[in-house]
Amino acid sequence: MSRYLSSRFASLEEYVPGEQPQDLHYIKLNTNESPYPPAPGVVKAVTQNEIDRLRLYSDPDCRALREALAAQYGVSSANIICGNGSDEMLSFLFIAFCDAQTGVSYPDISYGFYSVFADINRIAAQEVPLRGDLSICADDYCGLDRTIVIANPNAPTGLCLSAADIERIVQSNPNNVVVIDEAYVDFGGESVAPLTKKYDNLLVVQTFSKSRSLAGGRLGYAIGSEGLIADLNKIRNSTNPYNVDSLTKAVGLASLEEQDYYDNNCKKIVATREYAAQELQKLGFEMPESKTNFLFARHPKLAGKQLYLDLKARGILVRHFDMPRILDYNRITIGTPEQMETLLKTLREMI
């Protein structure tokens, strides 16, 4: 840290992304990327014409992409904003809907960026403890009188609230924005995007990174009332109006035209997840019921960090979190059936 860094950020604990090693070839089950490539139409979308157009600024309003998303969700394009990954959408909403008067609440075990966004914006954060089974209790979020951010399904636990529970939270906080981060919803959750037509304080955030195989493309979006989207656009236009590049727009639009391909990939990932969960349970592992593209597993006789290190030494990466309540767990991304068989074979040998 240099002596020039503002004192505001001296104690900031930045987000630590999952390992992206360059030195060895690993079976990479640590960052919840899709094991399957983008649809064929996505590759075709990167034409010479699109490359030639890189000399021009991209459309700051993402009109074509927003119109396609709006058609998919049955809303107006004024109800959609696109960004540089869902992380940017989350960053914007922390700026737009939280301040000294309006704090923020989110689960104490969830996506690590929430606490970073709260800290960097000097927002009073209330971390709501998960229940003993690592579930989120909807009652804990009713009538909080704060901005609420919930990942549903939650990460890293994989557990999911029902749409009825989410609606109850939204109804009980009519004067505050409720944000539902649906990064993993396509693997077994129930989207509450339709409820944005009913409640003007509900904002749903989604991403192309997981189920649409575009983690490297950095494309996310939010769905909400025209007023909420206008608020987010005020922040976007005050920071980076050209936040989605031309090539990402092109591949994102192409991916929306091949929904069947991605739906089939999700079915394959879910089937592999269920098989892997059964096999891990046979080995003595315990885990919550996942509605995501990962499993959150622990073994009563194995320390979580040591298991992570032992797997890494054998060329398999999983994600370990140094947090007191979940020290014994590792988050395991669902890979291809072949990758998961290698993981299971390795664990059988280790155990």
N, C-alpha and C positions, 0 to 999 in steps of 0.2 A: 504494500500500500504506500503510495507516495504522500508527501507532505501537502500536495495540492488538492487531494480529495476533500470535498466538503465534509465538515464535521457531522452533517446530517446523516451521512452514510458510514461513519466510522464503525458502527456496531451492526451494520446490515449483514445478515446471513443470507448469502445468495443461494438461488436454486442450484442444486447439483444434478445435472442430467445423468441418465444411465450411461454406462461405459460404451464407448464406440471405439474399440481397440483397432489399431492399424498394424500391429506387429505380428500377430498370429491369426490363424484361421480358427475361429470358434463356431460352435453351434450357438447361435445368439438367441437366447430366450429371456432377455432382460429388459427390453424396452417396448414391448407390446406392439411391435411392427407386424404387419401381415406377412405370412410366409409365402403368399402368392403374389405374382406380379400384377401390375395394372392391366386392365382390359386391352385387347388388341386395338380398339379404336382410339385409346389414349396415345399409343405409340404413333398412330397415323396422324394424330392431331398436331404433332410437332413437324410442321411442313417447312419448306424453305421460305415460303411467304411469311410464316410466323417469325422465323429467324431474322429475315430481312427487316421486319417491323420492330425489332428490338432497338433500332435507332430512335424510335419514337416513344414518348411516354405512354404508359398503359392508360386505359380508360379509368379515371379515378372513381367512377360510379359503378364499375363492374356490371353494367346494365344487362348484357346478355346472360351472364351467370346468375344474376339476381332474378331475372325473369324466369329462367329455367328452374331455379329452386322454388320460386313462388308458385309456379305451376305444379310442382311436385307436392307442395304442402297445401295447396288450395288457398293461398293468401295473395296479397298484393306485393309487388316488388318493393313497395314502401315499407313493408314489414320485414325486410331482409337487409342485413349488412354483411359484407364479406371482409375477411382480414387475413393477415399473414399467420395462418394457423389459429386454432381456437385460443392459444395463449394470448394473442394480441387482443382478441375479443374480451377475454377475462381482464387483461390489463386495462382496457378502455372502461369497462364497467366499474372496476374498483375506483377509477378516477372520477367517473361520472356520477356514481350513486352513493359514494361514501365520503364523509368529511368529518370535521370536528364535532358536528352535531349528530350526524348519522353514522354510527359504527357499523361493524359487519360481524356476522356470525357464520361459522362453518364448523364441520366436525373436526375433532382434535386429531383424528387419524384419517387423512384424505390426501388429495393432490397437494404436493409440497409447495406449489407456486402460490397458493392462497395466502399463506402466511408471509411470503416474500412481497406480494403485491400490497398487503396491508402495511407491512413494515416500511417499504420504500415510500408509500404515500402518507405515512404517519397517521394511520387509521386505527382507532381503538378496536381491537379484535377480541371477540369472545369465542373461544374454542369450546365447542359443546362436546363433552365426552361421549364416545360410543358406548353402547351397552356392553355387558360382560361377554356377550357372544359376538361382539364386533359389529353389531347392527346399528343403524340409525333409527332412533325413535321419533316419529313425526311429532308427538306431543311436545318434545323438547324445543321445537321450533315455532310453536303456535304463540302468537301474540308477543313476539320479541321486540317489536318496534325498532328493528334494525334491518339493514340490507342483509339478505340471507343467500348464501352460496352453498349448494349441495351438489356433489357429483353423484349422478344416479344412472347406472350402477356406480357404486363407490369404488375408488381405487385407494389403496391396494387390496381391499378386502373382497371385492367382487360382488357384494350384496346389493340388493335392489329394493327400493320403496315402490309401492303400487301407485298408480296414477291417482287413485282416490286419496291416498295419504298426501301426495303432493298438492292436490287441490285443496285439501283441508288447511295445509300450511299457507297457501296463497290467500285463501279466504280470511284467515285469521290475522293476516298482516296487510290490510288494504291500503295502508299509507306508506308501504315500503316495497322496494323491488325484491322479488324472489327470483334468483338465478338458478336454473337447473342445467348442470354441465353434463351433457349426454354423449360424451366421447365414446362410450362403450355400449350404447343402447342397442345397436344392431345385432348384438350377440345374445339377446335373450331378455332385454329390458322392454319396458313399454314407454314410448315417447309421449311426453305431454305437450308436444308442439301444437296439437289441435286446441289445447286450452288457452293458447295465446289469443285466440279469437274471442274468448269469453272474458279474460282478465287482462286489464291494461297494465298490471304490475308484474306480470310474468314474462321472464326472458329465458329462452332456451338456447343453449350454445351447443353447436355440433362441429364435427371435424371430418376432413377427408383423409386423415392420417391413418386410421385404424381399418375400418371395414372397406374403405375404397383404395387402400394400398398406395397412398400418396404422402406418406410421412415426410419424405424428402422434398415434396412440392410445397409444403407449408401453406395450407389453405384451410380456413375455418369460416364459420358464419354464425350469426345469431338471428333468431326469429322472435319478434315481439310486436307490440303495438307501434303505430306510427310515431307516437311521442317518444317512446324509449329508443327507437331506432334513430330518430332525429337527434336525440341527446348523444348517442354514441357517435353519430356522424360529426357532431360538433367537435368531439374530442379527436376523431380521426383526421378531420380537416385542419386541426390545429397542431397536429404532430407529423403525419405522413399521409397526405391524400393519395399518393400513388403506392399504396401499401401492398397491392397484389400485382405481381408482374404479369406481362402478357402471356408468357408461356404457361404459367400456372393457371391463368384464366382458361386458356385453350384446353389444357388437359383436364381441368376440372369440369368444364362443360362437356367434354367428350365422355367423361366417366358417368355423368348423369344419363347419358343416352344408352348405357349398357348396364342398367340396373340388374337385369337377370344374371349377368356374370357375377356381380358382387353378392347378390343374394345367395347364389350357389356356393360361393366361397365361404360365406358366413355359415351356411349349413354344414360344410365340411369341417370348419373350425370348431363348431359346437359339437359335432360328432366326435372329433378327436379329443376335445376337452373332456367329454363324458367318459370316454375310454381311458384317458390318462388318469382321471380322478379315481376311477374304479381300481386301476392297477396300483396307484399310489396308496390307496387305502389298504390294499392287500399287503403292502409293505409296512403298514403301521402309521402312515401319515394321516394327519387330521387337517381338515380345511373347511371353511364356510362354503355354502353352495354358491358357485360362481355363475353370474349372468354376463360374463365378459369373455375376452379372449385370453384370459390368464387364470391361473390357480394360485391361491394364497395358502401355502402348506407349511406345516411343521411336523416334526417327528419327536415324540416324547423322550427319545433316548439320544437325540442328536442336537447339539447347539446350532442355532441357525447360521451364525457367521462362519463357523467351522465348516458346515455343509457347503455353504457358498464358496468358500476358499478351496475345498477339496474338489468340488465340481469344476471350478475354474482351472485348477491344476490339470484336470483331465480334458480340458478344451470345451467346457460347457459353461456358458454364462447365464446366471439367473440374477435376480435383484434382491439384495438384502438391505434392510433399513435399520439404522442404529437408533431405534426409538424404544424406550423402556418396555412399553406394553406389547410390542411385536418383535422383540429381539430374536425369538425362536422361529419366526416365520421367514420364508423366502417366497417372492413372487415369481411365478414361472409362466412365461409367455407360451401360448400354444403355437407350436411350430407345425411343420408338416408331419404326417404320420411317421415317416422315416426318422425325423429328428426326435420325435417323442419316444420312439422305440429305443433310440440310442441313449436318451436320458434314462429311461426305465432300466435298460440293461446295465448302465453304469451304476445306478442306485442299488440294483440288486447285488452287484458285485461288492459295492462299498458296505452295504448293510450286512 
